[in-house]
């Protein structure tokens, strides 16, 4: 089970740290990704991190502003989002895949809403 938290309402230029807590003892077996879905749009890839955390990959739109990290001891993956823009408003989801690079995500969270105001 994946549970996201940390979303909320923030002014443009602000920052948030999103968290995704996983239950179970096999968290370190999974590569973890973040996705976002804006109103009326399809879900989009944001970033992914390998099982050990040594490798990361970002969508072009996330490079330089977002940072993905994980703490396997806490069964948690994070997404630090900085310099937020109104167009970043979306529901943010975490997902788990059992290989890296990830070809298919096996588990998804319910999402956390991020709303960026002017």
MOPAC internal coordinates of N, CA, C and O (Angstrom, degrees):
PM7 1SCF
backbone

  N    0.0000 0     0.00 0     0.00 0    0    0    0
  C    1.4543 1     0.00 0     0.00 0    1    0    0
  C    1.5337 1   109.31 1     0.00 0    2    1    0
  O    1.2310 1   121.04 1   -44.10 1    3    2    1
  N    1.3145 1   115.62 1   135.90 1    3    2    1
  C    1.4591 1   121.50 1   179.45 1    5    3    2
  C    1.5247 1   108.36 1  -117.79 1    6    5    3
  O    1.2310 1   120.68 1   -48.32 1    7    6    5
  N    1.3196 1   116.31 1   131.68 1    7    6    5
  C    1.4600 1   121.08 1  -178.78 1    9    7    6
  C    1.5208 1   109.18 1  -129.30 1   10    9    7
  O    1.2310 1   121.00 1   -63.75 1   11   10    9
  N    1.3266 1   115.69 1   116.25 1   11   10    9
  C    1.4615 1   120.87 1   178.47 1   13   11   10
  C    1.5197 1   110.83 1   -88.17 1   14   13   11
  O    1.2310 1   121.38 1   -26.48 1   15   14   13
  N    1.3278 1   114.96 1   153.52 1   15   14   13
  C    1.4574 1   121.94 1   175.00 1   17   15   14
  C    1.5172 1   108.44 1  -155.55 1   18   17   15
  O    1.2310 1   121.32 1    -9.42 1   19   18   17
  N    1.3308 1   115.07 1   170.58 1   19   18   17
  C    1.4532 1   119.74 1   175.10 1   21   19   18
  C    1.5096 1   114.98 1   102.15 1   22   21   19
  O    1.2310 1   120.15 1   173.78 1   23   22   21
  N    1.3212 1   117.31 1    -6.22 1   23   22   21
  C    1.4483 1   119.29 1   177.64 1   25   23   22
  C    1.5168 1   111.19 1   -73.45 1   26   25   23
  O    1.2310 1   120.98 1    -5.40 1   27   26   25
  N    1.3293 1   115.72 1   174.60 1   27   26   25
  C    1.4445 1   119.89 1   179.04 1   29   27   26
  C    1.5096 1   111.19 1   163.06 1   30   29   27
  O    1.2310 1   121.60 1    11.28 1   31   30   29
  N    1.3307 1   114.54 1  -168.72 1   31   30   29
  C    1.4665 1   121.92 1   178.68 1   33   31   30
  C    1.5185 1   108.49 1   -97.87 1   34   33   31
  O    1.2310 1   120.23 1   -52.25 1   35   34   33
  N    1.3128 1   117.16 1   127.75 1   35   34   33
  C    1.4565 1   122.20 1  -178.00 1   37   35   34
  C    1.5218 1   108.67 1  -141.09 1   38   37   35
  O    1.2310 1   120.90 1   -30.85 1   39   38   37
  N    1.3095 1   115.89 1   149.15 1   39   38   37
  C    1.4628 1   120.35 1   177.46 1   41   39   38
  C    1.5260 1   110.28 1   -77.51 1   42   41   39
  O    1.2310 1   121.17 1   -26.42 1   43   42   41
  N    1.3122 1   115.36 1   153.58 1   43   42   41
  C    1.4578 1   120.26 1   176.32 1   45   43   42
  C    1.5278 1   109.92 1   -54.19 1   46   45   43
  O    1.2310 1   121.37 1   -41.97 1   47   46   45
  N    1.3259 1   114.98 1   138.03 1   47   46   45
  C    1.4493 1   120.91 1  -176.70 1   49   47   46
  C    1.5050 1   113.95 1    92.51 1   50   49   47
  O    1.2310 1   120.55 1   167.90 1   51   50   49
  N    1.3163 1   116.55 1   -12.10 1   51   50   49
  C    1.4533 1   121.15 1  -178.86 1   53   51   50
  C    1.5088 1   113.06 1   -81.32 1   54   53   51
  O    1.2310 1   121.33 1     2.73 1   55   54   53
  N    1.3286 1   115.05 1  -177.27 1   55   54   53
  C    1.4657 1   121.91 1  -176.70 1   57   55   54
  C    1.5196 1   110.22 1  -134.80 1   58   57   55
  O    1.2310 1   121.59 1   -24.52 1   59   58   57
  N    1.2993 1   114.56 1   155.48 1   59   58   57
  C    1.4505 1   122.58 1   173.04 1   61   59   58
  C    1.5193 1   108.37 1  -143.09 1   62   61   59
  O    1.2310 1   120.59 1   -25.53 1   63   62   61
  N    1.3313 1   116.48 1   154.47 1   63   62   61
  C    1.4506 1   120.27 1   168.88 1   65   63   62
  C    1.5211 1   108.02 1  -118.46 1   66   65   63
  O    1.2310 1   121.14 1   -65.03 1   67   66   65
  N    1.3002 1   115.42 1   114.97 1   67   66   65
  C    1.4516 1   121.64 1   177.95 1   69   67   66
  C    1.5222 1   108.90 1   -88.78 1   70   69   67
  O    1.2310 1   120.89 1   -36.99 1   71   70   69
  N    1.3061 1   115.90 1   143.01 1   71   70   69
  C    1.4563 1   121.65 1   178.27 1   73   71   70
  C    1.5202 1   109.84 1  -123.71 1   74   73   71
  O    1.2310 1   121.52 1   -28.95 1   75   74   73
  N    1.3014 1   114.71 1   151.05 1   75   74   73
  C    1.4595 1   121.18 1   175.55 1   77   75   74
  C    1.5176 1   106.97 1  -136.63 1   78   77   75
  O    1.2310 1   120.94 1   -69.39 1   79   78   77
  N    1.3111 1   115.81 1   110.61 1   79   78   77
  C    1.4541 1   121.65 1  -179.04 1   81   79   78
  C    1.5159 1   109.86 1   -97.28 1   82   81   79
  O    1.2310 1   121.10 1   -46.83 1   83   82   81
  N    1.3244 1   115.51 1   133.17 1   83   82   81
  C    1.4603 1   121.15 1  -179.18 1   85   83   82
  C    1.5170 1   110.52 1  -110.64 1   86   85   83
  O    1.2310 1   120.85 1   -39.84 1   87   86   85
  N    1.2877 1   115.97 1   140.16 1   87   86   85
  C    1.4533 1   120.10 1   174.88 1   89   87   86
  C    1.5274 1   108.97 1   -93.38 1   90   89   87
  O    1.2310 1   120.95 1   -21.35 1   91   90   89
  N    1.3014 1   115.79 1   158.65 1   91   90   89
  C    1.4553 1   119.79 1  -179.98 1   93   91   90
  C    1.5184 1   111.46 1    98.46 1   94   93   91
  O    1.2310 1   120.72 1   -10.48 1   95   94   93
  N    1.3433 1   116.24 1   169.52 1   95   94   93
  C    1.4512 1   120.82 1  -174.75 1   97   95   94
  C    1.5132 1   113.33 1  -105.75 1   98   97   95
  O    1.2310 1   120.24 1  -167.83 1   99   98   97
  N    1.3502 1   117.15 1    12.17 1   99   98   97
  C    1.4574 1   119.52 1  -176.71 1  101   99   98
  C    1.5245 1   112.45 1  -112.66 1  102  101   99
  O    1.2310 1   120.54 1  -159.59 1  103  102  101
  N    1.3250 1   116.58 1    20.41 1  103  102  101
  C    1.4699 1   120.81 1  -176.98 1  105  103  102
  C    1.5237 1   111.16 1   -54.24 1  106  105  103
  O    1.2310 1   120.27 1   138.07 1  107  106  105
  N    1.3260 1   117.09 1   -41.93 1  107  106  105
  C    1.4612 1   120.17 1  -175.85 1  109  107  106
  C    1.5219 1   112.98 1   -69.51 1  110  109  107
  O    1.2310 1   119.17 1   171.42 1  111  110  109
  N    1.3213 1   119.19 1    -8.58 1  111  110  109
  C    1.4540 1   122.15 1   176.60 1  113  111  110
  C    1.5221 1   112.16 1   -79.07 1  114  113  111
  O    1.2310 1   120.85 1   164.87 1  115  114  113
  N    1.3412 1   115.99 1   -15.13 1  115  114  113
  C    1.4532 1   120.31 1  -169.41 1  117  115  114
  C    1.5256 1   113.05 1  -110.49 1  118  117  115
  O    1.2310 1   121.39 1   -44.26 1  119  118  117
  N    1.3129 1   114.94 1   135.74 1  119  118  117
  C    1.4489 1   119.78 1   163.19 1  121  119  118
  C    1.5204 1   107.66 1   -72.76 1  122  121  119
  O    1.2310 1   120.70 1   -33.23 1  123  122  121
  N    1.3247 1   116.26 1   146.77 1  123  122  121
  C    1.4619 1   120.34 1  -174.88 1  125  123  122
  C    1.5281 1   110.26 1  -123.67 1  126  125  123
  O    1.2310 1   121.43 1   -43.76 1  127  126  125
  N    1.3039 1   114.86 1   136.24 1  127  126  125
  C    1.4520 1   119.90 1  -179.98 1  129  127  126
  C    1.5124 1   112.27 1  -124.15 1  130  129  127
  O    1.2310 1   121.15 1   -20.58 1  131  130  129
  N    1.3151 1   115.40 1   159.42 1  131  130  129
  C    1.4610 1   123.02 1   171.76 1  133  131  130
  C    1.5221 1   108.45 1  -119.95 1  134  133  131
  O    1.2310 1   121.61 1   -40.30 1  135  134  133
  N    1.3167 1   114.53 1   139.70 1  135  134  133
  C    1.4521 1   123.05 1   177.39 1  137  135  134
  C    1.5212 1   108.44 1  -131.72 1  138  137  135
  O    1.2310 1   120.86 1   -17.51 1  139  138  137
  N    1.3213 1   115.95 1   162.49 1  139  138  137
  C    1.4538 1   119.23 1   174.19 1  141  139  138
  C    1.5223 1   109.62 1  -138.09 1  142  141  139
  O    1.2310 1   121.37 1   -28.59 1  143  142  141
  N    1.3271 1   114.98 1   151.41 1  143  142  141
  C    1.4540 1   121.09 1   177.48 1  145  143  142
  C    1.5205 1   108.80 1  -135.43 1  146  145  143
  O    1.2310 1   121.31 1   -68.24 1  147  146  145
  N    1.3176 1   115.09 1   111.76 1  147  146  145
  C    1.4574 1   121.27 1   177.65 1  149  147  146
  C    1.5288 1   109.64 1   -83.81 1  150  149  147
  O    1.2310 1   119.86 1   -21.67 1  151  150  149
  N    1.3107 1   117.88 1   158.33 1  151  150  149
  C    1.4639 1   120.86 1   179.95 1  153  151  150
  C    1.5220 1   111.77 1   -55.29 1  154  153  151
  O    1.2310 1   120.86 1   -52.12 1  155  154  153
  N    1.3209 1   115.96 1   127.88 1  155  154  153
  C    1.4540 1   121.08 1   177.52 1  157  155  154
  C    1.5076 1   115.45 1    76.93 1  158  157  155
  O    1.2310 1   120.47 1  -174.22 1  159  158  157
  N    1.3423 1   116.71 1     5.78 1  159  158  157
  C    1.4600 1   120.06 1  -178.60 1  161  159  158
  C    1.5151 1   110.98 1  -120.70 1  162  161  159
  O    1.2310 1   121.13 1   -14.31 1  163  162  161
  N    1.3169 1   115.44 1   165.69 1  163  162  161
  C    1.4597 1   120.11 1   176.77 1  165  163  162
  C    1.5297 1   110.00 1   -78.79 1  166  165  163
  O    1.2310 1   121.25 1   -22.06 1  167  166  165
  N    1.3088 1   115.22 1   157.94 1  167  166  165
  C    1.4518 1   120.38 1   176.80 1  169  167  166
  C    1.5273 1   109.46 1   -66.53 1  170  169  167
  O    1.2310 1   120.83 1   -42.72 1  171  170  169
  N    1.3296 1   116.01 1   137.28 1  171  170  169
  C    1.4573 1   121.94 1  -176.10 1  173  171  170
  C    1.5237 1   110.86 1  -122.98 1  174  173  171
  O    1.2310 1   121.34 1   -32.88 1  175  174  173
  N    1.3070 1   115.03 1   147.12 1  175  174  173
  C    1.4645 1   121.85 1   175.29 1  177  175  174
  C    1.5268 1   110.01 1   -71.03 1  178  177  175
  O    1.2310 1   120.79 1   -41.12 1  179  178  177
  N    1.3359 1   116.10 1   138.88 1  179  178  177
  C    1.4648 1   121.63 1   176.67 1  181  179  178
  C    1.5296 1   111.01 1  -112.99 1  182  181  179
  O    1.2310 1   120.59 1   124.95 1  183  182  181
  N    1.3339 1   116.48 1   -55.05 1  183  182  181
  C    1.4580 1   120.15 1  -175.27 1  185  183  182
  C    1.5228 1   109.22 1  -162.87 1  186  185  183
  O    1.2310 1   121.28 1   -20.51 1  187  186  185
  N    1.3283 1   115.16 1   159.49 1  187  186  185
  C    1.4588 1   121.24 1   177.08 1  189  187  186
  C    1.5196 1   108.64 1  -142.99 1  190  189  187
  O    1.2310 1   120.88 1   -29.71 1  191  190  189
  N    1.3259 1   115.93 1   150.29 1  191  190  189
  C    1.4490 1   121.81 1   178.29 1  193  191  190
  C    1.5205 1   108.80 1  -133.16 1  194  193  191
  O    1.2310 1   120.66 1   -38.70 1  195  194  193
  N    1.3242 1   116.35 1   141.30 1  195  194  193
  C    1.4497 1   121.23 1  -178.09 1  197  195  194
  C    1.5244 1   111.39 1   -72.01 1  198  197  195
  O    1.2310 1   120.93 1    -7.46 1  199  198  197
  N    1.3221 1   115.83 1   172.54 1  199  198  197
  C    1.4572 1   121.00 1  -175.66 1  201  199  198
  C    1.5298 1   112.47 1   -58.41 1  202  201  199
  O    1.2310 1   120.24 1   138.88 1  203  202  201
  N    1.3144 1   117.14 1   -41.12 1  203  202  201
  C    1.4709 1   120.75 1  -178.82 1  205  203  202
  C    1.5213 1   112.46 1   -84.95 1  206  205  203
  O    1.2310 1   120.46 1   163.58 1  207  206  205
  N    1.3254 1   116.73 1   -16.42 1  207  206  205
  C    1.4546 1   120.98 1  -175.07 1  209  207  206
  C    1.5161 1   113.58 1    90.66 1  210  209  207
  O    1.2310 1   120.42 1   179.40 1  211  210  209
  N    1.3211 1   116.80 1    -0.60 1  211  210  209
  C    1.4625 1   119.93 1  -175.50 1  213  211  210
  C    1.5267 1   112.71 1   -75.14 1  214  213  211
  O    1.2310 1   120.37 1   157.50 1  215  214  213
  N    1.3206 1   116.89 1   -22.50 1  215  214  213
  C    1.4527 1   120.42 1  -176.87 1  217  215  214
  C    1.5213 1   110.79 1  -125.85 1  218  217  215
  O    1.2310 1   121.04 1   -42.57 1  219  218  217
  N    1.3239 1   115.62 1   137.43 1  219  218  217
  C    1.4595 1   121.32 1   177.86 1  221  219  218
  C    1.5278 1   109.07 1  -135.74 1  222  221  219
  O    1.2310 1   121.60 1   -20.31 1  223  222  221
  N    1.3075 1   114.53 1   159.69 1  223  222  221
  C    1.4649 1   120.52 1   178.08 1  225  223  222
  C    1.5172 1   107.71 1  -149.33 1  226  225  223
  O    1.2310 1   121.06 1   -40.60 1  227  226  225
  N    1.3444 1   115.58 1   139.40 1  227  226  225
  C    1.4571 1   120.52 1  -175.11 1  229  227  226
  C    1.5234 1   111.49 1  -126.22 1  230  229  227
  O    1.2310 1   121.70 1   -30.27 1  231  230  229
  N    1.3249 1   114.36 1   149.73 1  231  230  229
  C    1.4437 1   119.23 1   166.67 1  233  231  230
  C    1.5242 1   108.65 1   -66.93 1  234  233  231
  O    1.2310 1   120.44 1   -28.09 1  235  234  233
  N    1.3115 1   116.76 1   151.91 1  235  234  233
  C    1.4619 1   120.00 1  -178.98 1  237  235  234
  C    1.5236 1   111.69 1   -55.78 1  238  237  235
  O    1.2310 1   120.41 1   143.94 1  239  238  237
  N    1.3127 1   116.81 1   -36.06 1  239  238  237
  C    1.4623 1   120.98 1  -177.77 1  241  239  238
  C    1.5189 1   112.31 1   -69.34 1  242  241  239
  O    1.2310 1   120.21 1   161.66 1  243  242  241
  N    1.3307 1   117.20 1   -18.34 1  243  242  241
  C    1.4586 1   121.35 1  -177.01 1  245  243  242
  C    1.5245 1   113.05 1   -99.71 1  246  245  243
  O    1.2310 1   120.28 1   163.43 1  247  246  245
  N    1.3088 1   117.08 1   -16.57 1  247  246  245
  C    1.4687 1   120.17 1  -176.25 1  249  247  246
  C    1.5257 1   110.87 1   -62.18 1  250  249  247
  O    1.2310 1   121.35 1   -48.01 1  251  250  249
  N    1.3009 1   115.03 1   131.99 1  251  250  249
  C    1.4527 1   121.11 1   176.81 1  253  251  250
  C    1.5175 1   114.78 1    88.56 1  254  253  251
  O    1.2310 1   119.87 1   160.84 1  255  254  253
  N    1.3412 1   117.85 1   -19.16 1  255  254  253
  C    1.4690 1   120.30 1  -179.16 1  257  255  254
  C    1.5192 1   112.96 1  -116.91 1  258  257  255
  O    1.2310 1   120.30 1   151.63 1  259  258  257
  N    1.3225 1   117.03 1   -28.37 1  259  258  257
  C    1.4616 1   121.08 1  -177.65 1  261  259  258
  C    1.5239 1   108.97 1  -111.82 1  262  261  259
  O    1.2310 1   121.11 1   -29.65 1  263  262  261
  N    1.3266 1   115.48 1   150.35 1  263  262  261
  C    1.4619 1   120.56 1   177.01 1  265  263  262
  C    1.5216 1   109.33 1  -140.15 1  266  265  263
  O    1.2310 1   120.97 1   -54.62 1  267  266  265
  N    1.3206 1   115.75 1   125.38 1  267  266  265
  C    1.4577 1   121.42 1   178.26 1  269  267  266
  C    1.5240 1   108.38 1   -99.66 1  270  269  267
  O    1.2310 1   120.91 1   -38.53 1  271  270  269
  N    1.3173 1   115.87 1   141.47 1  271  270  269
  C    1.4649 1   121.46 1   177.18 1  273  271  270
  C    1.5217 1   108.35 1  -151.45 1  274  273  271
  O    1.2310 1   120.71 1   -11.53 1  275  274  273
  N    1.3151 1   116.25 1   168.47 1  275  274  273
  C    1.4584 1   120.13 1   179.45 1  277  275  274
  C    1.5125 1   110.54 1  -146.67 1  278  277  275
  O    1.2310 1   121.39 1   -25.49 1  279  278  277
  N    1.3197 1   114.95 1   154.51 1  279  278  277
  C    1.4579 1   122.58 1   174.68 1  281  279  278
  C    1.5255 1   106.13 1  -128.83 1  282  281  279
  O    1.2310 1   120.77 1   -79.85 1  283  282  281
  N    1.3073 1   116.13 1   100.15 1  283  282  281
  C    1.4663 1   119.58 1  -175.54 1  285  283  282
  C    1.5256 1   111.97 1   -67.32 1  286  285  283
  O    1.2310 1   119.99 1   153.86 1  287  286  285
  N    1.3207 1   117.62 1   -26.14 1  287  286  285
  C    1.4603 1   120.49 1   177.29 1  289  287  286
  C    1.5241 1   111.39 1   -67.91 1  290  289  287
  O    1.2310 1   120.94 1   153.31 1  291  290  289
  N    1.3295 1   115.80 1   -26.69 1  291  290  289
  C    1.4674 1   120.57 1   179.89 1  293  291  290
  C    1.5228 1   112.76 1  -104.55 1  294  293  291
  O    1.2310 1   120.52 1  -176.03 1  295  294  293
  N    1.3185 1   116.60 1     3.97 1  295  294  293
  C    1.4736 1   121.06 1  -178.82 1  297  295  294
  C    1.5245 1   111.56 1    52.96 1  298  297  295
  O    1.2310 1   120.70 1  -136.72 1  299  298  297
  N    1.3058 1   116.26 1    43.28 1  299  298  297
  C    1.4631 1   120.20 1  -173.82 1  301  299  298
  C    1.5299 1   110.94 1  -136.60 1  302  301  299
  O    1.2310 1   121.36 1   -40.61 1  303  302  301
  N    1.3128 1   115.00 1   139.39 1  303  302  301
  C    1.4596 1   122.02 1   171.67 1  305  303  302
  C    1.5203 1   107.62 1  -116.31 1  306  305  303
  O    1.2310 1   121.11 1   -33.94 1  307  306  305
  N    1.3168 1   115.49 1   146.06 1  307  306  305
  C    1.4674 1   121.50 1  -175.12 1  309  307  306
  C    1.5286 1   110.24 1  -122.91 1  310  309  307
  O    1.2310 1   121.80 1   -25.28 1  311  310  309
  N    1.3073 1   114.16 1   154.72 1  311  310  309
  C    1.4624 1   120.80 1   169.49 1  313  311  310
  C    1.5252 1   107.28 1  -133.93 1  314  313  311
  O    1.2310 1   121.11 1   -71.94 1  315  314  313
  N    1.3124 1   115.48 1   108.06 1  315  314  313
  C    1.4637 1   121.08 1   174.96 1  317  315  314
  C    1.5207 1   107.59 1   -84.61 1  318  317  315
  O    1.2310 1   120.86 1   -57.41 1  319  318  317
  N    1.3272 1   115.96 1   122.59 1  319  318  317
  C    1.4572 1   119.87 1  -178.12 1  321  319  318
  C    1.5203 1   108.27 1  -118.68 1  322  321  319
  O    1.2310 1   120.64 1   -59.34 1  323  322  321
  N    1.3091 1   116.38 1   120.66 1  323  322  321
  C    1.4674 1   122.92 1  -175.56 1  325  323  322
  C    1.5258 1   110.64 1  -119.06 1  326  325  323
  O    1.2310 1   121.62 1   -15.52 1  327  326  325
  N    1.3207 1   114.51 1   164.48 1  327  326  325
  C    1.4661 1   121.32 1   177.29 1  329  327  326
  C    1.5224 1   110.92 1    48.09 1  330  329  327
  O    1.2310 1   121.19 1  -130.21 1  331  330  329
  N    1.3209 1   115.32 1    49.79 1  331  330  329
  C    1.4561 1   120.17 1  -173.89 1  333  331  330
  C    1.5249 1   111.70 1   -64.75 1  334  333  331
  O    1.2310 1   122.03 1   -34.68 1  335  334  333
  N    1.3222 1   113.73 1   145.32 1  335  334  333
  C    1.4542 1   122.29 1   179.91 1  337  335  334
  C    1.5311 1   108.57 1  -120.17 1  338  337  335
  O    1.2310 1   119.85 1   -24.21 1  339  338  337
  N    1.3200 1   117.89 1   155.79 1  339  338  337
  C    1.4711 1   118.80 1   177.62 1  341  339  338
  C    1.5275 1   112.72 1   -54.93 1  342  341  339
  O    1.2310 1   120.18 1   147.57 1  343  342  341
  N    1.3148 1   117.26 1   -32.43 1  343  342  341
  C    1.4676 1   120.11 1   179.65 1  345  343  342
  C    1.5221 1   113.09 1   -71.98 1  346  345  343
  O    1.2310 1   119.64 1   172.64 1  347  346  345
  N    1.3218 1   118.29 1    -7.36 1  347  346  345
  C    1.4698 1   121.75 1   173.55 1  349  347  346
  C    1.5250 1   111.06 1   -81.83 1  350  349  347
  O    1.2310 1   119.87 1   173.25 1  351  350  349
  N    1.3279 1   117.85 1    -6.75 1  351  350  349
  C    1.4558 1   120.88 1   178.16 1  353  351  350
  C    1.5147 1   110.22 1   -59.30 1  354  353  351
  O    1.2310 1   121.02 1   -57.35 1  355  354  353
  N    1.3320 1   115.66 1   122.65 1  355  354  353
  C    1.4618 1   121.09 1  -174.49 1  357  355  354
  C    1.5189 1   108.95 1  -175.97 1  358  357  355
  O    1.2310 1   121.34 1   -11.28 1  359  358  357
  N    1.3100 1   115.04 1   168.72 1  359  358  357
  C    1.4598 1   120.69 1   165.49 1  361  359  358
  C    1.5262 1   106.86 1   -89.23 1  362  361  359
  O    1.2310 1   120.95 1   -49.81 1  363  362  361
  N    1.3241 1   115.78 1   130.19 1  363  362  361
  C    1.4528 1   121.14 1  -178.88 1  365  363  362
  C    1.5314 1   109.22 1  -105.92 1  366  365  363
  O    1.2310 1   121.40 1   -50.28 1  367  366  365
  N    1.3264 1   114.93 1   129.72 1  367  366  365
  C    1.4564 1   122.10 1  -177.21 1  369  367  366
  C    1.5264 1   110.16 1  -118.01 1  370  369  367
  O    1.2310 1   120.58 1   -35.12 1  371  370  369
  N    1.3087 1   116.50 1   144.88 1  371  370  369
  C    1.4560 1   119.89 1   167.31 1  373  371  370
  C    1.5304 1   108.58 1  -105.12 1  374  373  371
  O    1.2310 1   121.42 1   -23.05 1  375  374  373
  N    1.3113 1   114.89 1   156.95 1  375  374  373
  C    1.4563 1   120.68 1  -177.81 1  377  375  374
  C    1.5181 1   109.26 1  -149.99 1  378  377  375
  O    1.2310 1   120.68 1   -24.42 1  379  378  377
  N    1.3301 1   116.30 1   155.58 1  379  378  377
  C    1.4610 1   122.69 1  -177.80 1  381  379  378
  C    1.5195 1   110.66 1  -121.75 1  382  381  379
  O    1.2310 1   121.32 1   -44.75 1  383  382  381
  N    1.3212 1   115.08 1   135.25 1  383  382  381
  C    1.4554 1   121.39 1   175.47 1  385  383  382
  C    1.5132 1   109.35 1  -129.95 1  386  385  383
  O    1.2310 1   120.15 1   -32.51 1  387  386  385
  N    1.3384 1   117.33 1   147.49 1  387  386  385
  C    1.4608 1   119.16 1  -171.23 1  389  387  386
  C    1.5208 1   113.63 1   -93.44 1  390  389  387
  O    1.2310 1   119.86 1  -165.61 1  391  390  389
  N    1.3223 1   117.87 1    14.39 1  391  390  389
  C    1.4546 1   119.88 1   174.27 1  393  391  390
  C    1.5239 1   108.01 1  -147.19 1  394  393  391
  O    1.2310 1   121.61 1   -17.56 1  395  394  393
  N    1.3176 1   114.53 1   162.44 1  395  394  393
  C    1.4697 1   120.14 1   178.18 1  397  395  394
  C    1.5208 1   107.99 1  -140.46 1  398  397  395
  O    1.2310 1   119.41 1   -53.81 1  399  398  397
  N    1.3051 1   118.73 1   126.19 1  399  398  397
  C    1.4576 1   127.40 1    -0.33 1  401  399  398
  C    1.5355 1   112.41 1   -60.14 1  402  401  399
  O    1.2310 1   120.94 1   -30.90 1  403  402  401
  N    1.2950 1   115.81 1   149.10 1  403  402  401
  C    1.4525 1   121.02 1  -176.69 1  405  403  402
  C    1.5283 1   109.77 1   -81.60 1  406  405  403
  O    1.2310 1   121.09 1   -50.90 1  407  406  405
  N    1.3208 1   115.52 1   129.10 1  407  406  405
  C    1.4664 1   120.42 1   175.07 1  409  407  406
  C    1.5273 1   110.98 1  -104.48 1  410  409  407
  O    1.2310 1   120.92 1   156.72 1  411  410  409
  N    1.3143 1   115.84 1   -23.28 1  411  410  409
  C    1.4606 1   119.97 1   179.52 1  413  411  410
  C    1.5180 1   108.44 1  -152.85 1  414  413  411
  O    1.2310 1   120.99 1   -46.83 1  415  414  413
  N    1.3099 1   115.72 1   133.17 1  415  414  413
  C    1.4636 1   120.51 1   176.67 1  417  415  414
  C    1.5222 1   108.96 1   -93.19 1  418  417  415
  O    1.2310 1   121.45 1   -50.81 1  419  418  417
  N    1.3369 1   114.83 1   129.19 1  419  418  417
  C    1.4594 1   120.44 1  -173.35 1  421  419  418
  C    1.5273 1   113.37 1   -92.12 1  422  421  419
  O    1.2310 1   120.35 1   150.69 1  423  422  421
  N    1.3196 1   116.93 1   -29.31 1  423  422  421
  C    1.4589 1   121.27 1  -175.31 1  425  423  422
  C    1.5207 1   109.72 1  -133.20 1  426  425  423
  O    1.2310 1   121.29 1   -36.74 1  427  426  425
  N    1.3253 1   115.13 1   143.26 1  427  426  425
  C    1.4583 1   121.96 1  -178.52 1  429  427  426
  C    1.5218 1   110.23 1  -132.23 1  430  429  427
  O    1.2310 1   121.43 1   -33.29 1  431  430  429
  N    1.3274 1   114.88 1   146.71 1  431  430  429
  C    1.4489 1   120.01 1   171.51 1  433  431  430
  C    1.5178 1   110.93 1   -86.84 1  434  433  431
  O    1.2310 1   121.33 1    -0.11 1  435  434  433
  N    1.3308 1   115.06 1   179.89 1  435  434  433
  C    1.4618 1   120.72 1  -177.54 1  437  435  434
  C    1.5256 1   112.96 1   -88.49 1  438  437  435
  O    1.2310 1   120.51 1   166.61 1  439  438  437
  N    1.3116 1   116.63 1   -13.39 1  439  438  437
  C    1.4544 1   120.28 1   175.35 1  441  439  438
  C    1.5188 1   114.06 1    98.51 1  442  441  439
  O    1.2310 1   121.39 1   -23.95 1  443  442  441
  N    1.3119 1   114.95 1   156.05 1  443  442  441
  C    1.4653 1   122.46 1   174.56 1  445  443  442
  C    1.5268 1   107.70 1  -133.28 1  446  445  443
  O    1.2310 1   120.84 1   -45.61 1  447  446  445
  N    1.3241 1   116.01 1   134.39 1  447  446  445
  C    1.4675 1   121.17 1  -174.77 1  449  447  446
  C    1.5211 1   110.44 1   -82.41 1  450  449  447
  O    1.2310 1   121.34 1   -48.57 1  451  450  449
  N    1.3147 1   115.05 1   131.43 1  451  450  449
  C    1.4642 1   121.95 1   171.49 1  453  451  450
  C    1.5196 1   107.64 1  -118.17 1  454  453  451
  O    1.2310 1   120.84 1   -56.26 1  455  454  453
  N    1.3258 1   115.99 1   123.74 1  455  454  453
  C    1.4576 1   121.43 1   179.17 1  457  455  454
  C    1.5212 1   108.53 1  -123.56 1  458  457  455
  O    1.2310 1   120.88 1   -56.02 1  459  458  457
  N    1.3167 1   115.93 1   123.98 1  459  458  457
  C    1.4569 1   121.75 1  -177.83 1  461  459  458
  C    1.5231 1   108.69 1  -112.36 1  462  461  459
  O    1.2310 1   121.10 1   -59.21 1  463  462  461
  N    1.3138 1   115.51 1   120.79 1  463  462  461
  C    1.4673 1   120.66 1  -179.15 1  465  463  462
  C    1.5285 1   110.59 1  -102.35 1  466  465  463
  O    1.2310 1   121.52 1   -20.87 1  467  466  465
  N    1.3151 1   114.70 1   159.13 1  467  466  465
  C    1.4659 1   119.63 1   178.63 1  469  467  466
  C    1.5232 1   111.08 1   -74.98 1  470  469  467
  O    1.2310 1   120.10 1   180.00 1  471  470  469

